[in-house]
Each structure stands twice: as C-alpha cells, then as structure tokens.
Amino acid sequence: MNAQWLMSIIGFAVAALSSGQAVAQPVNEWMTDCAIDQTAEKQECTLWMMISAITRKPDDILSLSYALSKSSFAVVGPKEAGRAHVQVDANQAFEMTGCVNAICPLPPQPSASLLEQMRVGSILSIEMVTKRGNIVGPYNVSLTGFAAEYQQALKKQQAVVRKPAAR
C-alpha cells in the first residue's frame, strides 16, 4: 500500500490524534473528502468517520476511512497501533494487522467484503490494540447514512476534473 497515499488521505486524522488536543472534526458522522488529481483529471475521494467515546480525548479516538480509488479501508488510531478489528452486526470481524505507526490498512479483497456488509448493515464495531496492549474501543456506531454517503462519494469520485487551459 502506498504510504504517501495513506498519509495524504488520512493525514488530518493522524495529526488530530497525535496533537494531544481536543478534536474539532465531526465525530460519529460519515463524511466524504476529495482531492483533485490533476495528472489523472479526476477526484480522489475518501469516505470516513472519526469515532470517539464521549470524552473525545485524542487517545480515545479512532478513524475509519475508505479510499474509493484504492478500494480499501484503513483504521487510524493512537501512535504505535498494533492491530485493529472491525465488525458489522454479527458478521465475522475483519482483523487488520499490518499497522504502520498509527495506521492499520485492510487489503482490497477483504475491504470489498467489509464495504458490502457496511452498505446493508446496522451497527459497526471498531477497536484498536496498541503495541503496548492498550485498547481503544470497542466503539459501536450506527451505519445509518453510510450507504447514501457512499453513493455521493462515488458520484464525486467519477466527476471529471478539467485541467486549466494553457495560457
């Protein structure tokens, strides 16, 4: 997985989690962020949610993101992530073990299964264990609105971006 891509897509989450300050981003709400890739003349969109307990302390926050162009999920949490688990309803959990710093990616094939479960599911459970054994979560969040936000993200992703005319 491209490390530069991971940092650009979820860099805001890493910065928020490592800053030690209160998080101002919306929490427990599905959102889409897109960046323009001028060389490919298209949008690079990510669907994400910052997930937190009521305390909203940086060490208690996780972020789940889905990069449409890469067709893969990643969980971002506190520094030194060891592994993460994501589960939809009573389905089998997905385990993410290839963590680098605060990022635990899920390869495209299992990401496709997780995406389908999330589109029709009700509750998402997410948890991260650091290399020191500290547990963040598990948090249960509603999947209400996920399918609609995913459809919006697809539309944005497919939008053609025109290069500025040469002068």
DAKACOR-V925878 format. One record per residue. PSI is psi in radians with two decimals (NA if undefined). OMEGA is omega in degrees with one decimal (* if undefined). Layout:
PSI_OMEGA + PSI_OMEGA
This chain:
2.40_-176.0 + 2.01_-176.7 + -0.65_179.0 + -0.74_178.4 + -0.82_-179.6 + -0.77_-178.2 + -0.64_-179.2 + -0.63_-178.5 + -0.75_-174.6 + 0.40_178.5 + -0.62_178.6 + -0.64_-179.7 + -0.74_178.4 + -0.78_-180.0 + -0.75_-179.8 + -0.71_-177.1 + -0.55_-176.6 + -0.07_-175.2 + -0.41_-178.0 + 0.13_-179.8 + 2.91_178.3 + 2.58_-177.4 + 2.26_-178.1 + -0.25_-179.1 + 2.66_175.9 + 2.44_-178.3 + 2.48_178.2 + 0.69_178.3 + 2.22_-179.9 + 2.33_-178.0 + 2.79_175.7 + 2.30_173.3 + 2.40_179.1 + 2.52_174.1 + 2.55_-178.6 + 2.22_173.4 + 1.68_-175.7 + -0.58_-178.0 + -0.58_179.2 + -0.08_-178.2 + 0.83_177.9 + 2.96_176.5 + 2.55_171.1 + 1.84_-172.6 + 2.56_177.7 + 2.29_174.3 + 2.26_-174.5 + 2.86_173.9 + 2.32_171.4 + 2.23_-172.1 + 2.29_-175.5 + 2.75_168.1 + 3.05_-179.0 + -0.55_-176.3 + -0.57_-178.6 + 0.51_174.3 + 2.50_-177.5 + -0.62_-179.6 + -0.12_-179.7 + 0.20_-174.4 + 2.40_172.4 + 2.75_174.0 + 2.34_174.7 + 2.20_179.6 + 2.63_176.1 + 1.99_178.5 + 2.00_-175.5 + -0.74_-177.3 + -0.48_178.9 + -0.19_-178.3 + 0.80_-179.0 + 2.63_178.0 + 2.76_170.9 + 2.52_172.9 + 2.31_176.8 + 2.36_-179.4 + -2.71_179.1 + 2.82_177.5 + 2.70_177.5 + 0.83_176.5 + 2.42_178.5 + -0.81_177.8 + 2.82_178.1 + 2.67_176.6 + 2.38_175.7 + 2.33_-178.7 + 2.45_175.8 + 2.15_-179.8 + -2.30_-178.0 + 0.24_178.6 + 2.88_178.0 + 2.44_-179.1 + 2.63_173.1 + 2.26_179.7 + 2.30_179.2 + 1.97_-174.4 + -0.22_-177.4 + 0.86_-174.0 + 2.46_174.4 + 2.08_-175.7 + -1.93_-176.8 + 0.12_-171.2 + 2.22_176.4 + 1.78_-179.1 + 2.70_173.0 + 2.19_-178.5 + 2.80_-176.0 + -0.72_-176.5 + -0.92_176.0 + -0.46_176.5 + -0.64_178.7 + -0.70_177.8 + -0.75_178.5 + -0.74_178.7 + -0.83_180.0 + -0.71_177.6 + -0.72_-178.7 + -0.57_-179.7 + -0.48_-177.6 + -0.13_-175.0 + 3.11_-178.3 + -0.79_-173.6 + 2.34_175.1 + 2.27_174.9 + 2.31_-176.8 + 2.45_-177.8 + 2.56_174.7 + 2.48_174.8 + 2.21_179.6 + 2.94_178.4 + -0.38_177.5 + -0.03_177.8 + 0.04_176.3 + 2.42_-178.2 + 2.26_173.8 + 2.06_-175.0 + -2.78_0.6 + 2.53_176.5 + 2.40_174.9 + 2.14_179.7 + 2.64_-179.6 + 2.49_173.9 + 0.12_176.0 + 2.24_179.2 + -0.24_-178.5 + -0.85_-176.8 + -0.72_179.3 + -0.75_179.2 + -0.62_176.7 + -0.76_178.6 + -0.70_176.8 + -0.73_179.0 + -0.71_177.7 + -0.76_179.3 + -0.77_179.1 + -0.72_-179.3 + -0.64_-175.3 + -0.15_179.7 + 2.35_178.9 + 2.33_177.6 + 2.16_-179.1 + 2.36_174.6 + 2.52_175.4 + 2.52_-179.9 + 2.45_178.4 + 2.49_-178.8 + NA_*
